[in-house]
Amino acid sequence: MKLFINASLPTSSAALKRVNMLFDQQIKKISADDIETEEEPEIIDLKGRILLPGAIDIHSHLWAKKKSLAQDLAKATKAALKGGWTTLAEMSYHSDMPIFDTSDLKKCISAMKGNIHTDMALWAHVDVTDYPYYAESAQELWAKGVAGIALMTPTPNEDITAMDFNEIMDLFMDIYESDTSFSFQGYDVDNHNFYTFESQMDGIKKILRRMQENPIHIPRVSSYLTIEFINTISKRSDISYALNMMDMMGWLQPDVFSSPWACDFHEHHDLLYELLRTKKLYLLSNSCSTVKAEDELFAGNAPELMEYSYLWVLSELWKTHKVPLSTCIKMTSENPAKRLGVYPYKGRIDVGSDADFVVYNPEETTTITSPKGVQIELSGAIESVWLRGRKQDPDSPPQGEFVIRKNSPKRRHNKRSWV
């Protein structure tokens, strides 16, 4: 058992609350008063440091070739842990071992053991050639705790057969009575020959016309008009979206960072900033990949981005642009956890939650080098990262585990507002 004393916790206001916290793998008690225990705990004085929940990335693409999988996972999750990302959700766009059924899931869980430094949830896929049993397989995987079913139109992976919109509609109809969550990455291939903001918007509209009440997530939105559209219809449809971290960085610091893909954020600076200020941007994702994809729709950032992206959010959004700290936490921890169905045991600091922490010192500075080779100083420093109650050392053996979805990702099942 461990006891943090003199920890500063964020609140819904701008104030920080000084508390003591008792925990082992999970948080046992939080109090502004002294905490008495039957057994003598290990006491750790945080001296006013800010205690934040571990960051959660709703989708990454770290699984590629089986022969290099162990090395890829270890390297990427070590970078994530260093930067305060304690849980990743793998979507496996480029894997040669996609998850189509429960036997595939078991193989992937086995492959993670001893190779991941962070906890990891898994998205599954559909083998549409396995007609008519693919819907049954999707339901079995959902029952086993996968984060959801990833749909891609077109597909960047020869091992995953593309589904047309009629086949996607059939899948929705087959499982409409369940709360199975989906993601959709693609565009309207029937009326467009390549990816554009317009073709993505048309693809999203086609999905919305076909979906039932199932939650659906759009992994990367890089256009203000698409954000505005999703925000408008999200009250009627259970849809969410992620903004790519590099798109955000390039928008706010174009001299230091640049998005390698199409992004129109700079064209709508004031409007986008108003959404950020008023808590109407849903969540942020690193979208890291171990594969350099030719198609920008399925391309990702280098895993090294995770070493400083959470710190960048705290430095630039909270400290520089005065975005409330509670909003930053929602975009990087709470909302991803809710959409993955792992809230409240992930994504918050409260009694009963996993003891996944980032100890942040706002008085220090951290020097980083951007992908453009520019050195900058970020305000604050991550002093330590804790995973399920254990202080992590990136050079120690990997201690990450498979994260099972335990709760429904549907909005109506969550008591707190998502945005």
Buried (B, 14 or more C-beta within 10 A) or exposed (E): EBBBBEBBBBEEEEEBEEBBBBBEEBBBBBEEEEBEEEEEBEEBEBEEBBBBBBBBBBBBBBBBEEEEBBEBBBBBBBBBBBBBBBBBBBBBBBBBBBBBBBEBBEEBBEBBEEBBBBBBBBBBBBBBEBEEEBBEBBBBBBEBBBBBBBBBBBBBBEBBBBBEBEBBBBBBEBBEEBBBBBBBBBBBBEEBEEBBBBBBBBBBEBBBEBBEEBBBBBBBBBBBBBBBBBBEEBEEBBBBBBBBBBBBBBBBBEEBBBBBBBBBBBEBEEEBBEBBBEBBBBBBBBBBBBBEBEEEBBBBBBBBBBBBBBBBBBBBBBBEEEBBBBBBBBBBBBBBBBBBBBBBBBBBBEEEBBBBBBBBBBEEEBEBEBBEEEEBEBBBBBEBBBBBBBEBEBEEEBBBBBBBBEBBBBBEEBEEEBB
